[in-house]
Amino acid sequence: MKLESEKKFAAGLSISSNAIVILLKVIAGILSGSISIISEAIHSLSDFLASVLTFFAVTRSSEPADKEHPFGHGKYEDMSGFIEGGLIIFAGLYIIYEASTKLIFGYHIKSEPTIGIFVMAFAVLANFLVSRYLFYVARKSDSVSLYADAQHLSTDIYSALGVLIGLVLIKITGITALDPIIAIIVALIILKAGFSISKETLNNLLDGSIPAGDIQKIEEIIKKNNVIKGYKNIKGRKSGQYKEIEMTLLFNPDMKLQCCHAICDQIENEIKSIMDNVSIIIHAEPAI
């Protein structure tokens, strides 16, 4: 399967999985009246919306550069990831509000939590399998939006597992106050993931620098070439799965342009051999 097709398949799988899990959680939440299950349904709804955004982002980002977007469409992935982070934060805050209200004013679970236990167990398994696959494709393609979606589903695993344990404890002890308490713990996990995703993707949207480790690797490649007399202005940014790097290399003023060009090509090829999905612009100047 080609990489772009695999990315689209992974995004589509996430949409289908989330749709099924949402339906089951809503049914279980209504039947039991459990705020923790309903909170999980809200969480999964944000997952579903995020999955739809991811599918849109990976579809658009794979399109080649055009007249309106001469640098390509990679920023669609960063935009998608940032919106996903916002959805996660909103879901977390809403769950805290609902759970706090139930905890303060009190409520009772309508029925046996058994149906909720089975639904949450299914949700944990489904989200684990789908998120592992999304992480696999995200690493292979360096897709920001797929990684955000996988991270999103991973938080759902831990939160669903917490709800599952809580429902089992409620069934054993009969203490219904555990339900909103667990929902609040779930919400805190969700908020942490949301702020983390938003911070990373916002950095890319604002053209934040690529990791310092990547800059160091580029400097090591340049320093190994004895013909190059120096360098300056090495900078890079991320646009979705792509990295855009610019630099200035200094050469002997008497060196022919053809030789400078050949060395620039060599440096570019060496960088591309250690970094995937990278675009490089090299400016040559005389060393004074």
C-alpha positions in Angstrom: 0.0 0.0 0.0 1.4 3.4 -1.0 2.2 5.7 1.9 -0.5 8.4 1.0 -3.1 5.6 0.6 -2.1 4.1 3.9 -2.5 7.5 5.6 -6.0 7.9 4.2 -6.9 4.3 5.2 -5.7 4.9 8.7 -7.7 8.1 9.0 -10.8 6.4 7.6 -10.4 3.5 10.0 -10.2 6.0 12.9 -13.5 7.6 11.8 -15.3 4.2 11.6 -14.0 3.0 14.9 -15.0 6.2 16.7 -18.5 6.1 15.2 -19.1 2.6 16.6 -17.7 3.4 20.0 -19.7 6.6 20.3 -22.9 4.8 19.5 -22.3 2.1 22.1 -21.2 4.6 24.8 -24.3 6.8 24.3 -26.6 3.8 24.5 -24.8 2.5 27.7 -24.8 6.0 29.2 -28.5 6.6 28.7 -29.5 3.1 30.0 -27.3 3.4 33.1 -27.4 7.2 33.7 -23.6 7.0 34.4 -21.9 10.4 34.0 -18.5 8.7 33.5 -19.9 6.8 30.5 -21.6 9.9 29.1 -18.3 11.8 29.6 -16.5 9.1 27.7 -19.1 9.4 24.9 -18.4 13.2 24.8 -14.7 12.3 24.7 -15.2 9.9 21.8 -17.3 12.5 20.0 -14.3 14.8 20.1 -12.2 11.9 18.8 -14.7 11.4 16.0 -14.5 15.1 15.0 -10.8 15.0 15.2 -10.7 11.9 13.0 -12.8 13.6 10.4 -10.4 16.6 10.5 -7.4 14.2 10.2 -8.9 12.6 7.1 -9.4 16.0 5.5 -5.9 17.1 6.5 -4.0 14.0 5.2 -6.1 14.3 1.9 -5.3 17.9 1.4 -1.7 17.8 2.6 -0.8 15.1 0.1 -1.7 17.4 -2.8 1.2 18.9 -4.7 2.2 22.5 -4.6 0.1 24.8 -6.8 -0.2 28.4 -7.8 -2.1 29.3 -4.6 0.1 27.2 -2.4 3.6 27.3 -3.9 5.1 25.7 -0.7 2.6 22.8 -0.7 -0.3 22.0 1.6 1.5 20.6 4.7 0.1 23.3 7.0 -3.3 21.6 6.7 -2.0 18.9 9.0 -0.7 21.4 11.6 -4.1 23.2 11.4 -5.9 20.0 11.9 -3.8 19.0 14.9 -4.3 22.4 16.5 -8.1 22.2 16.2 -8.0 18.6 17.6 -6.1 19.9 20.6 -8.8 22.6 21.1 -11.6 19.9 20.8 -9.8 17.8 23.4 -9.6 20.8 25.8 -13.2 21.7 25.3 -14.3 18.1 26.0 -12.2 17.9 29.2 -13.7 21.2 30.6 -17.2 20.1 29.8 -16.8 16.8 31.5 -15.4 18.5 34.6 -18.4 20.8 34.7 -20.9 18.0 34.4 -19.2 15.7 36.9 -18.7 18.5 39.4 -22.4 19.3 39.2 -23.3 15.6 39.8 -20.8 15.3 42.7 -22.1 18.5 44.4 -25.9 17.9 44.0 -25.8 14.1 44.0 -27.5 11.6 41.7 -28.1 7.9 41.3 -27.1 5.5 38.6 -30.3 4.2 37.1 -29.5 0.6 36.7 -26.8 -2.1 37.0 -23.5 -0.9 35.5 -23.0 -4.3 33.8 -23.8 -3.0 30.3 -21.3 -0.1 30.8 -18.6 -2.5 31.9 -18.9 -4.5 28.6 -19.1 -1.4 26.5 -16.0 0.2 28.1 -14.1 -3.0 27.8 -14.8 -3.1 24.1 -13.9 0.6 23.8 -10.5 0.0 25.5 -9.7 -2.9 23.1 -10.9 -1.1 19.9 -9.0 2.2 20.7 -5.8 0.3 21.6 -5.7 -1.6 18.3 -6.6 1.5 16.2 -4.3 3.9 18.0 -1.3 1.5 17.6 -1.9 1.4 13.9 -2.3 5.1 13.7 1.0 5.6 15.6 2.7 3.1 13.2 1.5 5.0 10.1 2.2 8.4 11.7 5.8 7.4 12.4 6.3 6.0 8.9 4.9 9.1 7.2 5.9 11.7 9.8 2.2 12.9 9.8 1.4 15.5 12.4 -2.4 15.1 12.1 -2.2 11.2 12.3 0.0 11.4 15.3 -2.4 13.9 17.0 -5.3 11.5 16.2 -3.4 8.6 17.6 -2.5 10.5 20.7 -6.2 11.5 21.0 -7.2 7.8 20.9 -4.5 6.9 23.4 -6.0 9.3 26.0 -9.3 7.5 25.3 -7.7 4.2 26.2 -6.6 5.4 29.7 -9.8 7.3 30.4 -12.0 4.4 29.2 -9.9 2.0 31.4 -10.4 4.3 34.4 -14.2 4.3 33.8 -14.2 0.5 33.4 -12.4 0.1 36.7 -14.8 2.6 38.4 -17.8 0.8 37.1 -16.5 -2.5 38.4 -15.9 -0.9 41.8 -19.4 0.6 41.8 -20.8 -2.8 41.0 -18.9 -4.3 43.9 -19.3 -1.5 46.5 -22.5 0.3 45.5 -20.7 3.7 46.0 -22.1 5.8 43.1 -20.0 8.9 44.1 -17.1 7.1 42.4 -18.7 7.7 39.0 -18.3 11.6 38.9 -14.9 11.4 40.7 -13.6 9.0 37.9 -15.1 11.3 35.3 -13.1 14.3 36.7 -9.9 12.2 36.6 -10.7 11.3 33.0 -11.1 15.0 32.2 -7.7 15.9 33.7 -6.1 13.2 31.5 -7.9 14.7 28.5 -6.9 18.2 29.3 -3.2 17.3 29.5 -3.3 15.6 26.1 -5.1 18.6 24.6 -2.7 21.2 25.8 0.3 19.1 24.7 -1.1 18.6 21.1 -2.1 22.3 20.8 1.4 23.5 21.9 3.2 21.3 19.4 1.0 22.2 16.4 0.8 25.9 17.3 4.6 25.9 17.2 4.5 24.6 13.6 1.8 27.0 12.5 3.9 29.9 13.8 7.0 28.5 12.0 8.8 27.5 15.1 12.2 26.0 14.6 12.8 22.3 13.8 14.4 20.4 16.7 17.9 21.5 17.8 19.1 17.9 17.2 18.3 18.3 13.4 20.2 21.6 13.2 23.2 19.9 14.9 23.1 17.0 12.4 23.2 19.5 9.5 26.2 21.4 11.1 28.1 18.1 11.5 27.6 17.3 7.7 28.8 20.8 6.8 31.9 20.6 9.1 33.0 17.3 7.5 33.5 19.1 4.1 36.9 20.8 4.2 36.2 22.9 1.1 33.4 24.8 2.8 35.0 27.8 4.7 32.0 28.3 7.0 28.3 28.6 7.3 25.6 30.9 8.8 21.8 31.4 9.0 20.9 27.7 9.3 17.2 27.6 10.0 14.3 25.2 9.5 10.6 24.9 10.1 8.0 22.2 9.8 4.9 22.2 7.6 2.9 19.1 8.3 5.1 16.1 7.6 7.6 18.2 5.6 10.7 20.1 6.9 11.9 23.2 5.1 15.5 24.1 5.7 17.6 27.2 4.6 21.3 27.9 5.1 24.2 30.0 3.8 27.5 28.3 2.9 30.8 30.2 2.6 33.3 29.4 -0.1 36.7 30.6 -1.3 36.1 33.7 -3.4 38.2 32.3 -6.2 36.2 29.0 -6.5 34.2 28.5 -9.7 30.4 28.7 -9.4 30.1 25.2 -10.9 32.3 23.8 -8.1 30.2 25.6 -5.4 27.0 24.3 -6.9 28.3 20.7 -6.9 29.3 21.0 -3.2 25.8 22.5 -2.4 24.2 19.5 -4.1 26.4 17.1 -2.2 25.4 18.7 1.2 21.8 18.7 0.2 21.9 15.0 -0.7 23.7 14.1 2.6 21.0 15.9 4.6 18.2 14.1 2.7 19.9 10.8 3.4 19.3 11.3 7.1 16.0 13.3 7.0 12.8 12.3 5.2 10.4 14.8 3.5 12.8 17.7 3.5 13.2 20.7 1.2 16.5 22.5 1.3 17.6 25.9 0.0 21.3 26.7 0.1 22.7 30.2 -0.6 26.4 30.3 -1.5 28.6 33.4 -0.5 32.3 34.2 -0.7 34.2 33.9 2.5 35.7 37.2 3.4 
